[in-house]
Amino acid sequence: MVCTKSGSCRTGWSGRLGARERRQKVAIANRCRPNLPLSTTNLRERTNSGRLSRFRPLERRGLDEAGLASAGRFNLMTAESVLHLAEIFCSRQGEGELAGTRSVFVRATGCNLRCWFCDTPYTSWEPKGDEVDLATVVGEIESYDCHHVVLTGGEPLLQPGIVPLSRTLRERGYHITVETAGTIDRPVEADLMSISPKLSNAAPHAENHWDIRHERDRFVPETVRRLVSDYPFQLKFVIDQTPDIDEVRRWLQHFPMVPADRVWLMPQGRTTEELARRGVWLEPLARSLGYHFCPRRHIEWYGNVRGT
């Protein structure tokens, strides 16, 4: 949900929303701003108006979902002026240093990892989305009266088009957060590099054939060093069980330049009950080690639904 510059209230584009998801977004919007009118905006529906005439769905370009899932990256994309996106929406950030900050989220689809607990499987295990040109993305962002933009995924740094998008947003004065697993290096513009390293607890099950590749690609220390050296940053670790804390400490030994106050520990979970159960023991433990505890506020506020 978002208030536009004209004062109307609407949800953002989220590709192929089903009826259930639309009802959820309407309910979320009504909870946040019950006195403002609501209309659902969908980029596909708006192509007939002429504003988004360059918008082309993925399936029309031969990049079907099976191909995306098997490749894990967009090898067929060569133009930096095109991005593959799952959704664009406005909400409040739920994690890390800027939790509570109203932001426009640009969610790329496609990921080079396959965490078993991924809460956006429509960008990883079964990537869905559309091919959108840079001008359309910028126009959609500018339609929201919002200073902060979050480039997220999936893994947004898979896509070359993220670089010119970030530069355009910098020129127009936006605050830019980039959310990444820290495995890919591109010269993006960012005010905050939000790195979520994947521990061994994220490994997918062997029977789905992603376990070897995931383990090979999840830790790229030279990329992490570059990101923490060149950008203001935060590190967010997903914690499932208490032994994960020891793994975090071993991970940080590779990066002595990282102070404890740039580390956030967040409980693994996709429901408020799971988060609360792990948060009981994780919060005091994180604080005793000098780290931040990172509740996942967006799930507490809205539930684990798209567009939030």
BASEBA-687251 format. One line per 5 residues: their letters; for each residue z, y, x of N, C-alpha, C. Coordinates in Angstrom, 1 decimal. Each point is the difference from the previous one (the first is absolute). Example, Ala and Ser with C-alpha at 12.3 -4.5 7.8 and 13.67 -1.06 7.14 Angstrom:
2
AS> 7.8 -5.7 13.2 0.0 1.2 -0.9 0.0 1.2 0.9 ~ -0.7 1.1 -0.4 0.0 1.1 0.9 0.8 1.1 -0.8
END
This chain:
308
MVCTK> 0.0 -1.2 0.8 0.0 1.2 -0.8 0.0 1.2 0.9 ~ -0.7 1.1 -0.5 -0.1 1.2 0.8 -0.3 1.2 -0.9 ~ 0.5 1.1 0.4 -0.4 1.3 -0.7 -1.1 0.6 0.8 ~ -1.1 0.3 -0.6 -1.1 0.6 0.6 0.2 1.5 0.1 ~ -1.0 0.7 0.7 0.2 1.4 0.1 -0.1 0.7 -1.3
SGSCR> -0.7 -0.6 -1.0 -0.1 0.6 -1.3 1.3 -0.2 -0.8 ~ 0.9 -0.8 0.5 1.2 -0.2 -0.8 0.1 -1.3 -0.8 ~ -1.2 -0.7 -0.1 0.0 -1.2 -0.7 0.6 -1.2 0.8 ~ 0.4 -1.0 -0.7 0.7 -1.1 0.7 -0.9 -1.3 -0.2 ~ -0.3 -0.7 1.1 -0.8 -1.1 0.0 0.3 -1.0 1.1
TGWSG> -0.5 -1.2 -0.2 0.1 -1.0 1.0 -1.2 0.1 0.9 ~ 0.1 -0.6 1.2 -1.1 0.0 0.9 -1.0 -1.2 -0.1 ~ -1.0 0.1 0.8 -1.0 -1.1 -0.1 0.6 -1.3 0.7 ~ -0.2 -1.1 -0.6 0.5 -1.3 0.6 -1.0 -1.1 -0.3 ~ -1.3 0.3 0.2 -1.0 -1.0 -0.1 -0.1 -0.6 -1.3
RLGAR> 0.2 -1.4 -0.1 -0.1 -0.7 -1.2 1.3 -0.3 -0.6 ~ 0.5 1.0 -0.8 1.3 -0.2 -0.7 -0.2 -0.8 -1.2 ~ 0.8 -1.0 -0.2 0.0 -0.7 -1.3 0.9 0.7 -1.0 ~ 0.0 -0.6 -1.2 0.7 0.7 -1.1 1.5 0.0 0.3 ~ 0.5 -1.1 0.6 1.5 0.0 0.3 0.3 1.0 1.0
ERRQK> -0.8 0.2 1.0 0.3 0.9 1.1 -0.1 1.5 -0.6 ~ -0.9 0.2 -0.9 -0.1 1.3 -0.5 1.2 0.4 -0.8 ~ 0.5 -1.0 -0.8 1.2 0.2 -0.8 1.2 0.3 0.9 ~ 0.1 -0.7 1.2 1.1 0.2 0.9 -0.1 1.4 0.6 ~ -1.2 0.5 0.3 -0.2 1.3 0.6 0.4 1.1 -1.0
VAIAN> -0.4 -0.2 -1.3 0.3 0.9 -1.0 1.5 0.1 -0.2 ~ 0.7 -1.1 0.0 1.5 -0.1 -0.1 0.6 0.8 1.1 ~ -0.5 -0.3 1.3 0.6 0.7 1.1 -0.2 1.5 -0.1 ~ -1.2 0.4 -0.4 -0.2 1.5 -0.1 0.8 0.6 -1.1 ~ 0.2 -0.7 -1.1 0.8 0.5 -1.1 1.5 0.1 0.4
RCRPN> 0.5 -0.9 0.9 1.3 0.1 0.4 0.2 1.2 0.9 ~ -1.0 0.3 0.8 0.1 1.1 1.0 -0.1 1.4 -0.7 ~ -1.0 0.1 -0.8 -0.3 1.3 -0.6 -0.3 -0.2 -1.5 ~ 1.0 -0.2 -0.8 -0.3 -0.4 -1.4 -0.6 1.1 -0.9 ~ 0.1 1.3 0.5 -0.5 1.1 -0.9 -1.4 0.4 0.4
LPLST> -0.6 -0.7 0.9 -1.4 0.4 0.4 -1.0 -1.0 -0.5 ~ -1.2 0.5 -0.4 -1.0 -1.0 -0.4 -0.5 -0.9 1.1 ~ -0.4 -1.2 -0.4 -0.4 -1.0 1.0 -1.4 -0.4 -0.3 ~ -0.9 -0.1 1.0 -1.3 -0.7 -0.1 -0.3 -0.8 1.2 ~ -0.6 -1.1 -0.1 -0.3 -0.9 1.1 -1.3 0.4 0.6
TNLRE> 0.0 0.1 1.3 -1.3 0.4 0.7 -0.4 -1.2 0.8 ~ -1.3 -0.4 -0.1 -0.6 -1.1 0.8 -1.3 0.5 0.6 ~ -0.1 -0.2 1.3 -1.2 0.5 0.6 -1.3 -0.7 -0.5 ~ 0.1 -1.2 -0.4 -1.2 -0.7 -0.5 -0.4 0.7 -1.3 ~ 1.0 0.3 -0.9 -0.4 0.7 -1.2 -0.5 1.4 0.2
RTNSG> 0.3 0.6 1.1 -0.4 1.4 0.2 -1.3 0.2 0.7 ~ -0.7 -1.2 0.4 -1.3 0.2 0.7 -1.0 0.6 -0.9 ~ 0.1 -0.2 -1.3 -1.0 0.5 -0.9 0.0 1.6 -0.1 ~ 1.1 0.6 0.4 0.1 1.4 -0.1 -0.7 0.7 1.1 ~ -0.4 -0.8 1.0 -0.8 0.7 1.1 0.9 0.3 1.2
RLSRF> 1.3 0.2 -0.2 0.9 0.3 1.1 0.1 -1.1 1.0 ~ -0.1 -1.2 -0.5 0.2 -1.2 1.0 -1.2 -0.8 0.0 ~ -1.2 0.6 0.1 -1.3 -0.7 -0.1 -0.2 -0.9 1.2 ~ 0.7 0.3 1.1 -0.2 -0.8 1.3 0.9 -1.2 0.0 ~ 0.8 -0.2 -1.0 1.0 -1.1 0.0 -0.7 -1.3 -0.3
RPLER> 0.2 -1.0 0.9 -0.7 -1.3 -0.1 1.0 -1.1 0.1 ~ 0.1 -0.9 -1.1 1.0 -1.1 0.1 -0.4 -0.9 1.1 ~ 1.0 -0.7 0.6 -0.2 -1.0 1.1 -1.0 -1.0 -0.3 ~ 0.1 -0.6 -1.3 -0.9 -1.1 -0.3 -1.5 0.4 0.1 ~ -0.3 1.2 -0.2 -1.3 0.5 0.1 -0.5 0.1 1.4
RGLDE> 0.9 -0.1 0.9 -0.4 0.1 1.4 0.1 -1.3 0.7 ~ 0.2 -1.1 -0.8 0.0 -1.3 0.6 1.3 -0.4 0.7 ~ 1.1 0.8 -0.2 1.3 -0.3 0.6 0.9 -0.5 -1.0 ~ -0.3 -1.3 -0.4 0.8 -0.6 -1.0 1.4 -0.3 0.4 ~ 0.9 -0.4 -0.9 1.4 -0.2 0.3 0.2 -1.2 1.0
AGLAS> -0.8 -1.0 -0.2 0.1 -1.2 0.8 -0.4 0.4 1.5 ~ -1.0 0.8 0.1 -0.4 0.4 1.4 1.1 0.9 0.6 ~ 0.6 0.9 -0.7 1.1 0.8 0.5 1.2 -0.9 0.4 ~ 0.3 -0.9 -0.8 1.2 -0.8 0.3 -0.2 -0.9 1.3 ~ -1.2 -0.5 0.1 -0.3 -0.8 1.2 -0.1 0.8 1.3
AGRFN> -0.6 1.2 -0.1 -0.2 0.8 1.2 1.2 0.7 0.4 ~ 0.8 0.5 -1.0 1.2 0.8 0.3 -0.3 1.4 0.5 ~ -1.3 0.3 0.1 -0.4 1.4 0.4 -1.4 0.3 -0.4 ~ -0.4 1.2 0.1 -1.3 0.4 -0.6 -1.0 0.1 1.1 ~ -0.5 -1.1 0.5 -1.0 0.0 1.1 -1.3 0.6 -0.4
LMTAE> -0.3 0.0 -1.3 -1.3 0.5 -0.4 -0.1 1.5 -0.2 ~ 1.2 0.6 0.1 0.0 1.5 -0.2 -0.2 0.7 1.3 ~ -1.0 0.8 0.1 -0.3 0.8 1.2 0.2 1.4 -0.1 ~ -0.2 0.6 -1.2 0.1 1.4 -0.2 1.5 0.5 -0.1 ~ 0.3 1.0 0.8 1.4 0.5 -0.1 0.3 0.8 -1.2
SVLHL> -1.1 0.3 -0.8 0.2 0.8 -1.2 0.4 -0.8 -1.3 ~ 0.2 -1.3 0.2 0.3 -0.8 -1.1 1.3 -0.8 0.2 ~ 0.8 -0.1 -1.1 1.2 -0.8 0.1 0.0 -1.0 -1.1 ~ 0.8 -1.1 0.2 0.2 -1.0 -1.0 1.4 0.1 -0.5 ~ 0.2 0.4 -1.3 1.3 0.3 -0.5 0.3 -0.8 -1.2
AEIFC> 1.3 -0.3 -0.1 0.6 -0.7 -1.2 0.4 1.0 -1.0 ~ 0.6 1.1 0.4 0.5 1.0 -1.0 0.3 1.3 0.7 ~ 0.0 1.1 -0.8 0.5 1.3 0.4 1.0 0.4 -1.2 ~ 1.2 0.4 0.4 0.9 0.4 -1.1 1.1 0.9 0.6 ~ 0.7 0.6 -0.8 1.1 0.9 0.4 1.3 -0.6 -0.5
SRQGE> 1.0 0.0 0.9 1.3 -0.5 -0.3 1.0 0.5 1.0 ~ 1.2 -0.5 0.0 1.0 0.3 1.0 0.1 -1.0 1.1 ~ 0.1 0.4 1.2 0.2 -1.0 1.1 1.3 -0.7 -0.2 ~ 0.0 -1.3 0.2 1.2 -0.8 -0.3 0.7 -0.5 1.3 ~ -0.6 0.2 1.2 0.6 -0.6 1.2 0.0 1.0 1.1
GELAG> 1.0 -0.2 0.9 0.0 0.7 1.3 0.5 1.5 -0.1 ~ -0.4 0.7 1.0 0.5 1.4 0.2 -0.3 0.9 -1.2 ~ -1.2 -0.2 -0.6 -0.5 0.9 -1.1 0.2 -0.6 -1.3 ~ 0.9 -0.9 -0.2 0.3 -0.6 -1.3 0.3 1.1 -1.0 ~ -0.6 -0.1 -1.2 0.2 1.0 -1.0 -1.0 1.1 0.0
TRSVF> -0.9 0.1 1.0 -1.0 1.1 0.2 -1.2 -0.3 -0.9 ~ -0.3 0.9 -0.8 -1.2 -0.2 -0.9 -1.3 0.1 0.9 ~ -0.8 -1.0 -0.2 -1.2 -0.2 0.9 -1.2 -0.6 -0.7 ~ -1.1 0.3 0.5 -1.3 -0.7 -0.4 -0.1 -1.2 0.9 ~ -0.2 -1.2 -0.6 -0.2 -1.2 0.8 -1.5 -0.4 -0.1
VRATG> -0.6 -0.2 1.2 -1.3 -0.5 0.1 0.1 -1.4 0.6 ~ -0.2 -1.0 -0.9 0.2 -1.4 0.4 -1.3 -0.7 0.4 ~ -0.1 -0.3 1.3 -1.2 -0.7 0.4 0.2 -1.5 -0.3 ~ -1.2 -0.7 -0.2 0.1 -1.4 -0.3 -0.6 -0.8 1.3 ~ 0.6 -1.1 0.2 -0.3 -0.8 1.2 1.1 0.0 1.0
CNLRC> 0.3 -1.1 0.6 1.1 -0.1 1.0 -0.3 -1.1 1.0 ~ 0.5 0.2 1.3 -0.2 -1.0 1.0 1.1 -0.9 0.1 ~ 1.1 0.1 -0.8 1.1 -0.9 0.0 0.2 -0.5 -1.5 ~ 0.8 -1.0 -0.1 0.3 -0.7 -1.3 1.4 -0.3 -0.1 ~ 0.9 1.0 -0.2 1.4 -0.2 -0.2 0.2 -0.8 -1.3
WFCDT> 0.9 -1.0 0.0 0.2 -0.8 -1.2 0.6 0.9 -1.1 ~ 0.8 1.0 0.4 0.7 0.8 -1.0 -0.7 1.3 -0.4 ~ -1.3 0.1 0.4 -0.7 1.3 -0.2 0.1 0.4 -1.5 ~ 0.4 1.3 -0.2 0.1 0.4 -1.4 -1.2 0.7 -0.5 ~ -1.1 0.0 0.8 -1.3 0.5 -0.5 -1.1 -1.0 0.3
PYTSW> 0.1 -1.2 -0.6 -0.9 -1.1 0.3 -1.5 0.4 -0.3 ~ -0.2 1.0 -0.9 -1.3 0.4 -0.3 -0.7 0.8 1.1 ~ 0.8 0.2 1.1 -0.6 0.6 1.2 0.0 -0.9 1.2 ~ 0.5 -1.2 -0.2 0.1 -1.0 1.1 -0.5 -1.4 -0.4 ~ 0.8 -0.7 -0.7 -0.4 -1.4 -0.3 -1.2 0.0 -0.9
EPKGD> -0.1 0.8 -1.0 -1.2 0.1 -0.9 -0.4 1.5 -0.1 ~ -0.6 0.5 1.1 -0.3 1.4 0.0 -1.0 0.4 -1.1 ~ 0.4 1.1 -0.7 -0.9 0.5 -1.0 -0.1 1.5 0.2 ~ -1.1 0.6 -0.4 -0.2 1.4 0.2 -1.4 0.4 -0.1 ~ -0.2 1.3 0.4 -1.4 0.5 -0.2 -0.3 0.8 1.3
EVDLA> -1.3 0.2 0.1 -0.6 0.8 1.1 -0.1 1.4 -0.4 ~ 0.7 0.9 0.7 0.1 1.4 -0.5 -0.4 0.9 1.2 ~ -0.8 1.0 -0.2 -0.4 0.9 1.1 1.1 1.0 0.3 ~ 0.0 0.6 1.2 1.1 0.8 0.4 0.2 1.3 -0.9 ~ -1.1 0.6 -0.4 0.1 1.2 -0.8 0.7 -0.3 -1.3
TVVGE> -0.3 -1.2 -0.6 0.7 -0.4 -1.2 1.5 -0.2 0.1 ~ 0.3 -0.6 1.1 1.5 -0.2 0.3 0.7 1.3 0.2 ~ -0.6 0.9 0.7 0.6 1.3 0.3 0.1 0.8 -1.4 ~ -1.0 -0.1 -0.8 0.0 0.7 -1.3 1.1 -0.6 -0.9 ~ 0.2 -1.3 0.1 1.0 -0.6 -0.9 1.4 0.5 0.5
IESYD> 0.2 0.0 1.3 1.3 0.5 0.6 0.3 1.4 -0.4 ~ -1.1 0.8 0.1 0.2 1.5 -0.3 0.2 0.2 -1.5 ~ -0.3 -1.0 -0.9 0.3 0.2 -1.4 1.4 0.0 -0.3 ~ 0.9 -0.5 0.9 1.4 -0.1 -0.2 0.6 1.2 0.7 ~ 1.0 0.6 -0.6 0.8 1.1 0.5 1.1 -0.6 0.9
CHHVV> -0.4 -0.4 1.2 1.0 -0.8 0.8 -0.3 0.3 1.5 ~ 1.0 0.3 0.8 -0.2 0.3 1.4 0.0 -1.2 0.9 ~ 0.6 -1.1 -0.4 0.1 -1.2 0.9 -1.0 -1.0 -0.4 ~ -0.6 -0.7 1.0 -1.0 -1.1 -0.2 0.5 -1.1 0.8 ~ 0.0 -1.2 -0.6 0.3 -1.3 0.7 -1.3 -0.8 0.1
LTGGE> -0.4 -0.4 1.2 -1.1 -0.9 0.2 0.6 -1.4 0.2 ~ -0.3 -0.9 -0.9 0.7 -1.2 0.0 -0.9 -1.2 -0.3 ~ 0.5 -1.2 -0.2 -0.9 -1.1 -0.2 0.8 -1.1 -0.7 ~ -0.4 -1.3 0.4 -0.9 -0.4 1.0 0.3 0.6 1.4 ~ -1.0 0.0 0.8 0.1 0.6 1.3 -1.0 1.1 0.1
PLLQP> 0.3 1.2 -0.2 -0.9 1.1 -0.1 -0.8 0.2 1.3 ~ 0.6 -0.3 1.2 -0.6 0.2 1.3 -1.1 -1.0 0.3 ~ -0.2 -1.0 -0.9 -1.2 -0.8 0.1 -1.3 0.8 -0.2 ~ 0.1 1.0 -0.7 -1.3 0.7 -0.5 -0.3 1.2 0.8 ~ -1.2 0.1 0.6 -0.3 1.2 0.8 0.0 1.3 -0.8
GIVPL> -0.2 -0.1 -1.3 0.0 1.2 -0.9 1.3 0.7 -0.1 ~ 1.1 -0.7 0.4 1.3 0.6 -0.1 0.1 1.2 1.0 ~ -0.7 -0.1 1.1 0.1 1.1 1.0 -0.6 1.3 -0.5 ~ -1.2 0.0 -0.5 -0.5 1.3 -0.5 0.8 0.5 -1.3 ~ 0.5 -1.0 -0.7 0.8 0.4 -1.2 1.3 0.7 0.5
SRTLR> 0.6 -0.5 1.0 1.3 0.6 0.5 -0.3 1.4 0.6 ~ -1.2 0.1 0.7 -0.3 1.3 0.6 -0.3 1.1 -1.1 ~ -0.7 -0.5 -1.1 -0.2 1.0 -1.1 1.3 0.4 -0.6 ~ 0.9 -0.9 -0.2 1.3 0.3 -0.6 0.8 0.9 0.9 ~ -0.1 -0.2 1.3 0.6 0.9 0.9 -0.5 1.5 -0.1
ERGYH> -1.3 0.1 -0.1 -0.7 1.3 -0.1 0.5 0.7 -1.2 ~ 0.3 -0.8 -1.1 0.3 0.6 -1.3 1.5 0.2 -0.1 ~ 0.8 -0.3 1.0 1.4 0.3 0.0 0.9 -1.0 -0.6 ~ -0.4 -1.2 -0.2 0.8 -1.0 -0.6 1.0 -0.6 1.1 ~ 1.2 -0.5 -0.5 0.8 -0.8 0.8 -0.4 -1.4 -0.1
ITVET> -0.3 -0.7 1.1 -0.6 -1.4 0.0 1.0 -1.0 0.5 ~ 0.2 -1.0 -0.8 0.7 -1.2 0.5 -1.0 -1.1 0.0 ~ 0.0 -0.8 1.1 -0.8 -1.2 0.1 0.9 -1.2 0.1 ~ -0.2 -0.9 -0.9 0.8 -1.3 -0.1 -0.8 -1.1 0.7 ~ 0.5 -0.6 1.0 -0.7 -1.0 0.8 0.9 -1.1 0.5
AGTID> -0.5 -1.2 0.3 0.8 -1.0 0.6 0.0 0.1 1.5 ~ -0.7 1.0 0.6 0.1 0.3 1.4 -0.9 -1.0 0.8 ~ -1.0 -0.5 -0.6 -0.9 -1.0 0.8 -1.3 0.6 0.3 ~ -0.4 1.1 -0.6 -1.3 0.6 0.2 0.1 1.5 0.4 ~ -0.8 0.4 0.9 0.1 1.4 0.6 -1.2 0.8 -0.4
RPVEA> 0.1 1.0 -0.7 -1.1 1.0 -0.3 0.6 1.4 0.2 ~ -0.9 0.9 0.4 0.5 1.4 0.3 0.1 0.8 -1.3 ~ 0.9 -0.4 -0.8 0.2 0.7 -1.3 0.9 1.2 0.2 ~ 0.0 0.9 -0.9 0.9 1.1 -0.1 1.2 -0.4 -0.9 ~ 1.2 0.2 0.5 1.2 -0.4 -0.8 1.2 0.9 0.4
DLMSI> 0.8 0.3 -1.0 1.2 0.7 0.2 1.2 -1.0 0.1 ~ -0.2 -1.2 -0.5 0.9 -1.1 0.1 -0.7 -1.3 0.0 ~ 0.2 -0.7 1.1 -0.6 -1.4 0.1 1.1 -0.9 -0.4 ~ -0.2 -0.6 -1.2 1.0 -0.9 -0.6 -0.4 -1.4 0.4 ~ 0.7 -0.6 1.0 -0.4 -1.3 0.5 0.9 -1.1 -0.6
SPKLS> -0.6 -1.0 -0.5 0.8 -1.1 -0.6 -0.4 -1.3 0.8 ~ 0.6 -0.2 1.1 -0.3 -1.2 0.8 0.4 -1.3 -0.7 ~ -0.8 -1.0 0.2 0.2 -1.3 -0.7 0.7 -1.0 0.9 ~ 1.2 -0.4 -0.5 0.8 -1.0 0.7 -0.5 -1.4 -0.3 ~ 0.6 -1.0 0.6 -0.4 -1.3 -0.3 0.3 -0.4 -1.4
NAAPH> 0.9 0.7 -0.7 0.3 -0.4 -1.4 -1.1 0.3 -0.9 ~ -1.1 0.7 0.4 -1.1 0.3 -0.9 -1.1 -1.0 0.1 ~ 0.2 -1.0 0.8 -1.1 -1.0 0.2 -0.4 -0.7 -1.3 ~ -1.3 -0.1 -0.2 -0.5 -0.7 -1.2 0.2 -1.5 0.2 ~ -0.1 -0.7 -1.1 0.1 -1.5 0.0 -1.2 -0.6 0.7
AENHW> 0.1 -1.1 0.7 -1.0 -0.5 0.8 -1.2 -0.5 -0.8 ~ 0.3 -0.5 -1.2 -1.1 -0.6 -0.8 -1.1 1.0 -0.5 ~ 0.3 1.3 0.1 -1.0 1.0 -0.4 -0.9 0.5 1.2 ~ 0.2 -0.6 1.2 -0.9 0.2 1.1 0.1 1.4 0.7 ~ 0.9 0.8 -0.5 0.2 1.3 0.7 1.1 0.1 1.0
DIRHE> 0.7 -1.1 0.1 1.3 0.1 0.8 -0.4 0.2 1.5 ~ -1.0 -0.6 0.6 -0.3 0.2 1.4 -0.5 1.4 0.3 ~ -0.9 0.4 -0.9 -0.6 1.4 0.3 1.1 1.0 -0.2 ~ 0.8 -0.1 -1.1 1.1 1.0 -0.2 0.9 0.0 1.2 ~ 0.5 -1.1 0.5 0.9 0.0 1.1 -0.7 0.6 1.3
RDRFV> -1.2 -0.2 0.2 -0.7 0.5 1.1 -0.1 1.5 0.0 ~ -0.2 0.6 -1.2 -0.3 1.4 -0.2 1.1 0.9 -0.3 ~ 1.2 -0.6 -0.4 1.0 0.8 -0.6 0.7 0.9 1.0 ~ 0.0 -0.2 1.3 0.7 0.8 1.0 -1.0 0.4 1.1 ~ -0.3 1.3 0.1 -0.9 0.5 1.0 0.8 1.2 0.7
PETVR> 0.8 -0.4 1.0 0.9 1.0 0.6 -0.7 1.3 0.6 ~ -1.2 -0.2 0.5 -0.7 1.2 0.6 -0.3 1.0 -1.1 ~ -0.3 -0.5 -1.2 -0.3 0.9 -1.2 1.3 0.7 -0.4 ~ 1.0 -0.8 -0.1 1.3 0.6 -0.4 0.4 1.1 1.0 ~ -0.1 -0.2 1.2 0.4 1.0 1.1 -0.8 1.3 -0.2
RLVSD> -1.3 -0.2 -0.3 -0.8 1.2 -0.2 0.4 0.8 -1.2 ~ 0.3 -0.7 -1.1 0.3 0.6 -1.2 1.4 0.8 0.1 ~ 1.0 -0.7 0.6 1.3 0.7 0.1 0.0 1.1 1.1 ~ -1.0 0.0 0.9 -0.1 1.0 1.0 -0.7 1.2 -0.5 ~ -1.0 -0.2 -0.9 -0.9 1.1 -0.4 0.3 0.6 -1.4
YPFQL> 0.9 -0.6 -0.8 0.3 0.5 -1.3 1.5 0.1 -0.3 ~ 0.4 0.9 -0.8 1.3 -0.2 -0.6 0.0 -1.3 -0.8 ~ 1.0 -0.8 0.1 -0.1 -1.4 -0.6 1.3 -0.4 -0.6 ~ -0.1 -1.1 -0.8 1.1 -0.7 -0.5 -0.4 -1.5 0.0 ~ 1.0 -0.9 0.3 -0.2 -1.4 0.0 0.7 -0.6 -1.2
KFVID> -0.7 -0.8 -0.8 0.7 -0.6 -1.2 -0.2 -1.5 0.1 ~ 1.1 -0.7 0.1 0.0 -1.5 0.1 0.5 -0.6 -1.3 ~ -0.8 -1.0 -0.4 0.4 -0.8 -1.2 1.0 -1.1 0.4 ~ 1.2 0.0 -0.6 1.0 -1.0 0.4 0.2 -0.9 -1.2 ~ -0.1 -1.3 0.3 0.2 -1.1 -1.0 1.3 -0.7 0.2
QTPDI> 0.4 -0.3 1.2 1.2 -0.6 0.3 0.7 0.6 1.2 ~ 1.3 -0.3 0.2 0.7 0.7 1.1 -0.6 -0.3 1.4 ~ -0.5 -1.2 0.3 -0.6 -0.2 1.3 -1.2 1.0 0.3 ~ -0.5 0.6 -1.0 -1.1 0.9 0.2 0.5 1.2 0.8 ~ 1.2 0.4 -0.1 0.6 1.1 0.7 -0.1 -0.2 1.5
DEVRR> 0.3 -1.2 0.4 -0.2 -0.3 1.5 -1.4 0.1 0.4 ~ -0.9 -0.4 -0.8 -1.4 0.1 0.4 -0.5 1.5 0.1 ~ 0.6 0.8 -0.9 -0.3 1.5 0.1 0.5 0.5 1.3 ~ 1.2 -0.4 0.4 0.5 0.5 1.3 -0.8 -0.4 1.2 ~ -0.5 -1.3 -0.1 -0.8 -0.5 1.1 -1.4 0.8 0.0
WLQHF> -0.5 0.2 -1.2 -1.3 0.8 -0.1 0.2 1.4 0.6 ~ 1.1 0.6 -0.3 0.2 1.4 0.5 0.2 0.0 1.5 ~ 0.4 -1.1 0.6 0.1 0.0 1.5 -1.3 0.2 0.7 ~ -1.1 -0.2 -0.7 -1.4 0.3 0.6 -0.2 1.5 0.0 ~ 0.7 0.8 -0.7 -0.2 1.4 -0.2 1.2 0.8 0.2
PMVPA> 0.5 0.1 1.2 1.2 0.7 0.3 0.0 1.5 -0.4 ~ -1.2 0.5 -0.2 -0.1 1.4 -0.4 0.3 0.3 -1.4 ~ 0.2 -1.1 -0.8 0.3 0.2 -1.4 1.5 0.1 -0.3 ~ 0.5 1.2 -0.4 1.4 0.1 -0.3 0.4 -0.7 -1.3 ~ 1.2 -0.4 -0.2 0.5 -0.8 -1.1 -0.2 0.8 -1.3
DRVWL> 0.0 1.4 0.0 -0.1 0.7 -1.2 -1.4 0.1 -0.5 ~ -1.0 -0.6 0.7 -1.3 -0.1 -0.6 -0.3 -1.3 -0.6 ~ 1.0 -0.8 -0.2 -0.1 -1.4 -0.5 0.6 -0.1 -1.4 ~ -0.8 -0.5 -0.9 0.5 -0.3 -1.4 -0.1 -1.5 -0.3 ~ 1.1 -0.5 -0.5 0.0 -1.4 -0.4 -0.1 -0.1 -1.6
MPQGR> -0.9 -0.7 -0.5 -0.1 -0.1 -1.5 0.0 -1.5 -0.4 ~ 0.7 -0.2 -1.1 0.1 -1.4 -0.5 -1.4 -0.5 -0.5 ~ -0.2 -1.3 0.2 -1.2 -0.6 -0.6 0.3 -0.3 -1.4 ~ -1.0 0.4 -0.9 0.2 -0.3 -1.4 -1.0 0.8 -0.8 ~ -0.4 -0.6 -1.1 -0.9 0.7 -0.9 0.6 0.3 -1.4
TTEEL> 1.3 -0.3 -0.1 0.7 0.3 -1.3 1.3 0.7 0.4 ~ 0.5 0.8 -0.9 1.3 0.7 0.2 1.1 -1.0 0.3 ~ 0.0 -1.1 -0.6 1.0 -1.0 0.2 0.0 -0.5 1.5 ~ -1.2 -0.4 0.5 -0.1 -0.4 1.4 0.4 1.0 0.9 ~ -0.4 1.3 -0.2 0.3 1.1 0.9 1.5 0.2 0.0
ARRGV> 0.6 0.0 -1.1 1.5 0.2 -0.1 0.8 -1.1 0.7 ~ -0.5 -1.2 -0.2 0.7 -1.2 0.6 0.0 0.1 1.5 ~ -1.1 0.4 0.6 -0.1 0.1 1.5 0.6 1.3 0.5 ~ -0.1 1.0 -0.8 0.5 1.3 0.4 1.5 0.1 0.2 ~ 0.7 -0.9 -0.8 1.5 -0.1 0.1 0.4 -0.2 1.5
WLEPL> -0.6 -0.9 0.7 0.4 -0.3 1.4 -0.9 0.8 1.0 ~ -1.2 0.3 -0.4 -0.9 0.7 1.0 0.4 1.4 0.2 ~ 0.4 0.8 -1.0 0.3 1.4 0.2 1.2 0.2 1.0 ~ 1.1 -0.6 -0.1 1.1 0.2 0.9 -0.4 -0.5 1.4 ~ -0.7 -1.1 0.1 -0.4 -0.5 1.3 -1.0 0.9 0.7
ARSLG> -0.9 0.6 -0.7 -1.0 1.0 0.6 0.8 1.2 0.5 ~ 0.9 0.5 -0.8 0.7 1.2 0.5 0.9 -0.3 1.2 ~ 0.6 -1.2 0.0 0.8 -0.3 1.2 -0.8 -0.1 1.3 ~ -1.3 -0.2 -0.1 -0.8 -0.1 1.2 -0.7 1.4 0.3 ~ 0.3 1.0 -0.8 -0.6 1.3 0.2 -1.4 0.1 -0.6
YHFCP> -0.4 -0.9 -0.9 -1.3 0.1 -0.7 0.2 0.5 -1.4 ~ -1.1 0.4 -0.6 0.0 0.5 -1.4 -0.1 -1.3 -0.9 ~ 0.6 0.1 -1.1 -0.3 -1.0 -1.1 -1.1 0.6 -0.9 ~ -0.9 -0.8 -0.3 -1.2 0.5 -0.7 -0.2 -0.7 -1.4 ~ 0.7 0.5 -1.0 -0.3 -0.6 -1.3 -1.4 0.3 -0.5
RRHIE> -0.5 -0.9 -0.8 -1.4 0.2 -0.5 0.1 0.6 -1.4 ~ 0.1 1.4 0.1 0.3 0.7 -1.2 -1.1 -0.1 -1.1 ~ -1.3 -0.1 0.4 -1.0 0.0 -1.0 0.1 -1.3 -0.9 ~ 0.5 -1.1 0.6 0.2 -1.2 -0.9 1.2 0.3 -0.9 ~ 1.0 0.6 0.5 1.2 0.4 -0.8 -0.4 0.9 -1.2
WYGNV> -0.9 1.0 0.4 -0.4 1.0 -1.0 -1.0 -0.5 -1.1 ~ -1.0 -0.8 0.5 -1.1 -0.3 -0.9 -0.2 -1.5 -0.1 ~ 0.6 -0.9 0.8 -0.4 -1.4 0.0 -1.1 -0.2 1.0 ~ -0.4 -1.2 0.3 -1.0 -0.3 0.9 -1.4 0.0 -0.7 ~ -0.5 1.2 -0.3 -1.3 0.1 -0.7 -0.9 0.9 0.8
RGT> -1.3 -0.1 -0.3 -1.0 0.8 0.7 0.2 1.5 -0.4 ~ -0.5 0.9 0.8 0.0 1.4 -0.3 1.4 0.6 0.1 ~ 0.9 -0.6 0.8 1.3 0.6 0.2 0.4 0.0 1.5
END
